[in-house]
Amino acid sequence: MDIVEYLPRLLQGLVVSLQLTVLSVVFGYAIGLVFALGVSSVRPWLRWPALIVVEIGRGIPALVVLYIVYFGLPALGILFENFWAAVIGLTFSAAAYSSEMIRAGIQSVPRGQTEASSALGLPRSTSFTRIVLPQGLRSAIPALMGLAIMSFQATSLAYSISVNELMSQAYQISNITFEYLAVYSVTGLIYAAIAVPATWLSVGVERRLSRGHA
């Protein structure tokens, strides 16, 4: 098989996969921050609903979430195009996992930081937004980068709802050529070409942050 002939289609699928990754990570981390603050709240009426949503999001496989959004919600009259259904499903999963990473980062900030800011007369809200939250997010960066890599790999699930991402293009090409081994091997190399350098970058950032805390 002349893979060069089909490489443009695979690269088109890669672009869609990257779009899914960026959207789900950006929206997912923003929502995850909200969930993290909710779970960390001292108010039970805020903490428990946020905790339940997070645990459900972590407990349901991403593929099932995609099916619920794309196939299940239409029963309630809520319809999404397959691309946006994939964005919503992957965002929900990213939000659930990132919320725990962000919450762990916030909790890793020494309590003495808050006590010192209180002694200086800073309001609690200012102390949190200016001192605790920035340090907590900094601590969570390596874990969030790792989750972003996993989110990129999870975009392969979107082929199941007919999104023309990388895996979907590979499936279509292999059905045309019957060169399953060659097509999927090249597809795997494309995923690795993105994920492996991103993993190295994540490790480098983690080491740099560790030196900064030392």
FITI-520951 format. One line per 4 residues: for each residue x, y, z of C-alpha. Coordinates in Angstrom, 3 decimals, padded with zeros to 6 digits. Example, Ala and Ser with C-alpha at 12.3 -4.5 7.8 and 13.67 -1.06 7.14 Angstrom:
012.300 -004.500 007.800 ~ 013.670 -001.060 007.140
END
This chain:
000.000 000.000 000.000 ~ 001.232 003.476 -000.867 ~ 000.640 005.191 002.462 ~ 001.573 008.551 000.957
-001.665 008.461 -001.027 ~ -003.735 008.271 002.151 ~ -001.508 010.287 004.479 ~ -003.388 013.569 003.792
-006.603 011.950 005.040 ~ -004.867 010.785 008.200 ~ -003.464 014.260 008.759 ~ -006.936 015.754 008.271
-008.147 013.383 010.963 ~ -005.258 014.444 013.183 ~ -006.344 018.081 012.866 ~ -009.840 017.134 014.053
-008.351 015.128 016.940 ~ -006.275 018.119 017.997 ~ -009.319 020.380 017.796 ~ -011.236 017.992 020.045
-008.314 017.906 022.453 ~ -007.911 021.674 022.702 ~ -011.629 022.340 023.175 ~ -012.182 019.549 025.711
-009.064 020.483 027.702 ~ -009.745 024.239 027.772 ~ -013.409 023.871 028.705 ~ -012.779 020.819 030.888
-010.095 022.491 032.997 ~ -012.197 025.614 033.445 ~ -015.168 023.546 034.607 ~ -012.828 021.359 036.649
-011.658 024.430 038.544 ~ -015.268 025.256 039.383 ~ -015.863 021.691 040.563 ~ -012.640 021.762 042.606
-013.763 024.921 044.369 ~ -017.189 023.384 044.950 ~ -015.793 020.174 046.434 ~ -013.439 022.225 048.632
-016.261 024.426 049.896 ~ -017.212 024.326 053.566 ~ -020.871 024.664 052.562 ~ -022.476 021.186 052.349
-025.135 022.320 049.848 ~ -022.325 023.266 047.468 ~ -019.785 020.581 048.314 ~ -021.969 017.487 048.002
-023.543 018.185 044.571 ~ -020.092 019.021 043.162 ~ -018.608 015.868 044.703 ~ -021.393 013.691 043.281
-020.953 015.095 039.777 ~ -017.174 014.628 039.945 ~ -017.423 011.037 041.154 ~ -019.974 010.194 038.470
-017.740 011.745 035.829 ~ -014.758 009.734 037.048 ~ -016.752 006.547 037.339 ~ -018.357 006.497 033.885
-016.085 005.543 030.950 ~ -015.627 008.315 028.412 ~ -017.126 006.132 025.670 ~ -020.334 005.742 027.664
-020.473 009.499 028.212 ~ -020.172 010.030 024.448 ~ -023.022 007.595 023.828 ~ -025.212 009.303 026.432
-024.632 012.715 024.862 ~ -024.995 011.648 021.230 ~ -027.523 008.814 021.397 ~ -029.232 009.344 024.749
-029.981 013.069 024.972 ~ -032.012 013.133 021.720 ~ -034.667 011.166 023.643 ~ -035.082 014.336 025.720
-035.159 016.525 022.639 ~ -031.528 017.628 023.036 ~ -029.519 017.079 019.855 ~ -025.897 017.874 019.067
-023.826 017.444 015.936 ~ -021.408 014.566 016.351 ~ -018.357 016.848 016.668 ~ -019.916 018.920 019.455
-021.302 015.816 021.127 ~ -017.716 014.544 021.282 ~ -016.517 017.889 022.678 ~ -019.194 017.833 025.386
-018.541 014.220 026.361 ~ -014.763 014.580 026.481 ~ -015.074 017.895 028.308 ~ -017.187 016.284 031.026
-014.604 013.549 031.558 ~ -011.717 016.035 031.538 ~ -013.556 018.269 034.023 ~ -014.173 015.396 036.437
-010.542 014.243 036.483 ~ -008.964 017.697 036.396 ~ -011.081 018.854 039.336 ~ -009.408 016.339 041.631
-005.961 017.310 040.348 ~ -006.654 020.985 040.922 ~ -008.167 020.294 044.346 ~ -005.086 018.276 045.331
-002.876 021.143 044.171 ~ -004.839 023.648 046.239 ~ -004.697 021.421 049.316 ~ -000.932 021.029 048.897
-000.410 024.730 049.664 ~ 000.818 024.990 053.282 ~ -001.779 026.327 055.688 ~ 000.847 028.751 056.947
000.437 030.710 053.712 ~ -003.198 031.431 054.583 ~ -002.387 032.180 058.203 ~ 000.346 034.615 057.182
-001.937 036.462 054.780 ~ -004.621 036.623 057.464 ~ -002.099 038.091 059.899 ~ -001.345 040.762 057.314
-005.017 041.690 057.244 ~ -005.796 040.355 053.765 ~ -009.430 039.306 053.190 ~ -009.956 035.565 052.831
-011.070 035.908 049.209 ~ -007.969 037.920 048.305 ~ -005.738 035.462 050.145 ~ -007.234 032.589 048.171
-007.187 034.178 044.717 ~ -003.792 035.877 045.050 ~ -001.825 033.380 047.140 ~ -003.392 029.925 047.484
-004.931 029.416 044.040 ~ -001.863 030.402 041.973 ~ 000.363 028.091 043.998 ~ -002.194 025.274 043.831
-002.520 025.561 040.056 ~ 001.260 025.615 039.729 ~ 001.485 022.351 041.663 ~ -001.220 020.796 039.486
000.419 021.686 036.143 ~ 002.331 018.377 035.620 ~ -000.762 016.284 036.367 ~ -002.911 018.467 034.122
-000.398 018.134 031.294 ~ -000.539 014.369 031.666 ~ -004.324 014.490 031.558 ~ -004.168 016.577 028.372
-002.118 013.804 026.736 ~ -004.681 011.237 027.833 ~ -007.447 013.472 026.476 ~ -005.699 013.522 023.095
-005.556 009.735 023.083 ~ -009.208 009.564 024.180 ~ -010.297 011.467 021.071 ~ -009.961 008.122 019.265
-013.245 007.178 020.948 ~ -015.040 009.835 018.902 ~ -014.942 007.581 015.839 ~ -017.733 005.592 017.487
-020.109 008.527 016.924 ~ -018.857 009.160 013.374 ~ -016.537 012.095 014.037 ~ -013.933 012.193 011.265
-010.956 012.283 013.585 ~ -007.739 010.331 013.144 ~ -009.035 006.911 014.199 ~ -012.144 007.271 012.060
-010.042 008.121 009.001 ~ -007.807 005.125 009.685 ~ -010.852 002.864 009.949 ~ -012.239 004.119 006.646
-008.906 003.778 004.853 ~ -008.314 000.264 006.160 ~ -011.767 -000.802 004.944 ~ -010.896 000.507 001.483
-007.396 -000.953 001.238 ~ -007.719 -003.990 003.556 ~ -004.196 -003.106 004.740 ~ -005.195 -003.117 008.384
-001.738 -003.683 009.844 ~ -000.080 -000.948 007.791 ~ -002.842 001.627 008.297 ~ -003.193 001.142 012.023
000.581 001.008 012.505 ~ 000.983 004.374 010.802 ~ -001.952 005.712 012.811 ~ -000.314 004.546 016.028
002.920 006.266 015.023 ~ 001.036 009.513 014.422 ~ -000.508 009.323 017.893 ~ 002.923 008.565 019.352
004.509 011.455 017.441 ~ 002.227 013.800 019.392 ~ 001.957 012.007 022.727 ~ 005.609 011.048 023.312
007.139 014.544 022.916 ~ 004.258 015.931 024.982 ~ 005.109 013.415 027.709 ~ 008.766 014.480 027.642
007.653 018.083 027.910 ~ 005.458 017.218 030.886 ~ 008.355 015.498 032.636 ~ 010.616 018.470 031.943
008.068 020.906 033.344 ~ 007.626 018.762 036.442 ~ 011.383 018.681 037.069 ~ 011.661 022.426 036.571
008.814 023.072 038.980 ~ 010.397 020.702 041.501 ~ 013.656 022.650 041.324 ~ 011.690 025.854 041.763
010.162 024.531 045.004 ~ 013.496 023.201 046.251
END
